[in-house]
Amino acid sequence: MFRRDALDEAQYRMDVRTWLEANLPVALRGRTTRPSPLELMPWYHTLSRKGWIAPHWPRQYGGMGATLNEQIIMAEELARIGAPHLPVQGLNHIGPILMEFGTAAQKAQHLPPIIAGTVIWAQGYSEPGAGSDLASLSTRATLEGDHFVVQGHKIWTTWAHHSDWMFALVRTDPRAQPRQAGISFLLVDLRSPGIRISPIKTIAGDDEFSEVFLDEVIVPAENLVGKLNDGWRIANALLGHERLATSNPQFSLTALERIKTMARASGIIADPAFQDRLAAASINVTALSAMFSHAVELTNHEKSLGPESSVIKIFGSELLQALNDLLIEAAGGHALADRPIATDFGEVDVATPFLQSRRVTIYGGSSEIQRNVLARRVLDLPT
Ligand SMILES: Cc1cc2nc3c(=O)[nH]c(=O)nc-3n(C[C@H](O)[C@H](O)[C@H](O)COP(=O)(O)OP(=O)(O)OC[C@H]3O[C@@H](n4cnc5c(N)ncnc54)[C@H](O)[C@@H]3O)c2cc1C
């Protein structure tokens, strides 16, 4: 922790801790892969009924309207108890975007089901030929009267096979120059005819993402967010939210706790050289919490983040990988096990979080791309 709780915050922390202890099912604690919707969504619904599912959303949209410190306390307490990773595409990505850019009808239709957890969202940005170079995307949407006809192929779409809706970047003007000026932002009902979804297994063994094939899919024109061909601006605003959300210190705090448990169990905790590395890692996690709180504060004032989102994305994701390297060191020879290790302090899964942490420097824009952004937009270097 980089800050001390004021008296009322300490009380709030105890309330959150007590409630989580009483309500988060033990089977969902300390999970290293995201549980299936069947297991996870009841927990989402419990948080929603409590009014805690969206600490950062304003009350008018069903959020908690929590102060910055309350949001940080919530993240720390969720990490402390090992709460599972919720589907965030609705809560952290499209929700805030609709609040900023959506029509009244879009807000009324889509925000309440996100809060209630009755609808799950997916993000349709990447394509087989458009990842880092997202502006080269080729999924085509042609406006025909009161609807678009969408034809194309999305890939790496997190939880698409469990989702009801997908926000997608589509090309609406193939001749526009620069290419970014021909892209629009559409809300696509994944139950529409012409959609086929095919899950992909990751190196950690979970089916986190999918390919989405769109064949002459009809999307009503009112599902356009913002103006026609102005999707790039919205896409970038959303990526700012995404980079911030994926840098939530909750994940690093959980990783730190896992290292400590493993190090106690293996005995390496007594090694002064390991203690030095653990101390350095703890300081970096505290620094991430401080950075995160600064970024959240900026978002509260300015809605969308600028290059700060790249700084925190690089720091948060590379820190998570460094923490998982330290976890391997703490486990020593046991790190070779491809299943959780039984210890005197409970089971510790080492292999899965290590493998899963490979992905964090890729999604939401890779570390290399974030460094390019900073080189161009902050340092004004030639590209
Ligand atoms: C777990 C996970 C979940 C994801 N979820 C989603 C999702 O829900 N929706 C979605 O749309 N996408 C999702 N993605 C896709 C993600 O956004 C892309 O993987 C990412 O943008 C990189 O694109 P790519 O995979 O095509 O790699 P490429 O763009 O082919 O890049 C390959 C490598 O080359 C490097 N590189 C590329 N261009 C440059 C350059 N100009 N300068 C320096 N280096 C460069 C990259 O950094 C990378 O290391 C997810 C990815 C992962 C791993």
The ligand as an SDF file (V2000), in Angstrom:
LIG
                    3D

 53 58  0  0  0  0  0  0  0  0999 V2000
   -5.1040  -12.9660  -24.2570 C   0  0  0  0  0  0  0  0  0  0  0  0
   -5.4480  -12.0690  -25.4030 C   0  0  0  0  0  0  0  0  0  0  0  0
   -6.7170  -11.5620  -25.5090 C   0  0  0  0  0  0  0  0  0  0  0  0
   -7.0680  -10.7510  -26.5930 C   0  0  0  0  0  0  0  0  0  0  0  0
   -8.3440  -10.2900  -26.6800 N   0  0  0  0  0  0  0  0  0  0  0  0
   -8.7150   -9.5650  -27.7430 C   0  0  0  0  0  0  0  0  0  0  0  0
  -10.0720   -9.1260  -27.9010 C   0  0  0  0  0  0  0  0  0  0  0  0
  -10.9300   -9.4110  -27.0430 O   0  0  0  0  0  0  0  0  0  0  0  0
  -10.3940   -8.4350  -28.9920 N   0  0  0  0  0  0  0  0  0  0  0  0
   -9.4910   -8.0930  -29.9440 C   0  0  0  0  0  0  0  0  0  0  0  0
   -9.8590   -7.4280  -30.8970 O   0  0  0  0  0  0  0  0  0  0  0  0
   -8.2050   -8.4890  -29.8450 N   0  0  0  0  0  0  0  0  0  0  0  0
   -7.8000   -9.2160  -28.7690 C   0  0  0  0  0  0  0  0  0  0  0  0
   -6.4930   -9.6430  -28.6640 N   0  0  0  0  0  0  0  0  0  0  0  0
   -5.5650   -9.3840  -29.7660 C   0  0  0  0  0  0  0  0  0  0  0  0
   -4.4840   -8.3560  -29.4760 C   0  0  0  0  0  0  0  0  0  0  0  0
   -5.0210   -7.0730  -29.4420 O   0  0  0  0  0  0  0  0  0  0  0  0
   -3.4130   -8.5330  -30.5600 C   0  0  0  0  0  0  0  0  0  0  0  0
   -2.8340   -9.8020  -30.3700 O   0  0  0  0  0  0  0  0  0  0  0  0
   -2.3600   -7.4650  -30.5020 C   0  0  0  0  0  0  0  0  0  0  0  0
   -2.8730   -6.2240  -30.8820 O   0  0  0  0  0  0  0  0  0  0  0  0
   -1.1370   -7.8090  -31.4030 C   0  0  0  0  0  0  0  0  0  0  0  0
   -1.5770   -8.0950  -32.6960 O   0  0  0  0  0  0  0  0  0  0  0  0
   -1.1260   -9.4400  -33.4400 P   0  0  0  0  0  0  0  0  0  0  0  0
   -1.3850  -10.6020  -32.5300 O   0  0  0  0  0  0  0  0  0  0  0  0
   -1.7370   -9.4510  -34.7830 O   0  0  0  0  0  0  0  0  0  0  0  0
    0.4630   -9.3460  -33.5540 O   0  0  0  0  0  0  0  0  0  0  0  0
    1.2780   -8.5290  -34.6560 P   0  0  0  0  0  0  0  0  0  0  0  0
    0.6710   -7.1970  -34.8670 O   0  0  0  0  0  0  0  0  0  0  0  0
    1.4690   -9.4210  -35.8430 O   0  0  0  0  0  0  0  0  0  0  0  0
    2.6700   -8.3360  -33.9180 O   0  0  0  0  0  0  0  0  0  0  0  0
    3.6210   -9.4050  -33.7980 C   0  0  0  0  0  0  0  0  0  0  0  0
    4.8300   -8.8530  -33.0570 C   0  0  0  0  0  0  0  0  0  0  0  0
    5.4360   -7.7950  -33.8290 O   0  0  0  0  0  0  0  0  0  0  0  0
    5.5470   -6.6100  -33.0500 C   0  0  0  0  0  0  0  0  0  0  0  0
    5.2800   -5.4370  -33.8930 N   0  0  0  0  0  0  0  0  0  0  0  0
    4.2720   -5.2880  -34.7820 C   0  0  0  0  0  0  0  0  0  0  0  0
    4.3230   -4.0800  -35.3700 N   0  0  0  0  0  0  0  0  0  0  0  0
    5.4100   -3.4350  -34.8270 C   0  0  0  0  0  0  0  0  0  0  0  0
    5.9860   -2.1440  -35.0010 C   0  0  0  0  0  0  0  0  0  0  0  0
    5.4630   -1.2440  -35.8590 N   0  0  0  0  0  0  0  0  0  0  0  0
    7.0630   -1.8190  -34.2570 N   0  0  0  0  0  0  0  0  0  0  0  0
    7.5980   -2.7180  -33.3690 C   0  0  0  0  0  0  0  0  0  0  0  0
    7.1050   -3.9680  -33.1730 N   0  0  0  0  0  0  0  0  0  0  0  0
    6.0090   -4.3130  -33.8740 C   0  0  0  0  0  0  0  0  0  0  0  0
    4.4700   -6.7410  -31.9850 C   0  0  0  0  0  0  0  0  0  0  0  0
    4.7930   -5.9990  -30.8220 O   0  0  0  0  0  0  0  0  0  0  0  0
    4.4960   -8.2420  -31.7000 C   0  0  0  0  0  0  0  0  0  0  0  0
    5.5210   -8.5510  -30.7860 O   0  0  0  0  0  0  0  0  0  0  0  0
   -6.1090  -10.4390  -27.5850 C   0  0  0  0  0  0  0  0  0  0  0  0
   -4.8090  -10.9370  -27.4750 C   0  0  0  0  0  0  0  0  0  0  0  0
   -4.4730  -11.7450  -26.4110 C   0  0  0  0  0  0  0  0  0  0  0  0
   -3.0680  -12.2670  -26.3100 C   0  0  0  0  0  0  0  0  0  0  0  0
  1  2  1  0
  2  3  1  0
  2 52  2  0
  3  4  2  0
  4  5  1  0
  4 50  1  0
  5  6  2  0
  6  7  1  0
  6 13  1  0
  7  8  2  0
  7  9  1  0
  9 10  1  0
 10 11  2  0
 10 12  1  0
 12 13  2  0
 13 14  1  0
 14 15  1  0
 14 50  1  0
 15 16  1  0
 16 17  1  0
 16 18  1  0
 18 19  1  0
 18 20  1  0
 20 21  1  0
 20 22  1  0
 22 23  1  0
 23 24  1  0
 24 25  2  0
 24 26  1  0
 24 27  1  0
 27 28  1  0
 28 29  2  0
 28 30  1  0
 28 31  1  0
 31 32  1  0
 32 33  1  0
 33 34  1  0
 33 48  1  0
 34 35  1  0
 35 36  1  0
 35 46  1  0
 36 37  1  0
 36 45  1  0
 37 38  2  0
 38 39  1  0
 39 40  1  0
 39 45  2  0
 40 41  1  0
 40 42  2  0
 42 43  1  0
 43 44  2  0
 44 45  1  0
 46 47  1  0
 46 48  1  0
 48 49  1  0
 50 51  2  0
 51 52  1  0
 52 53  1  0
M  END
$$$$
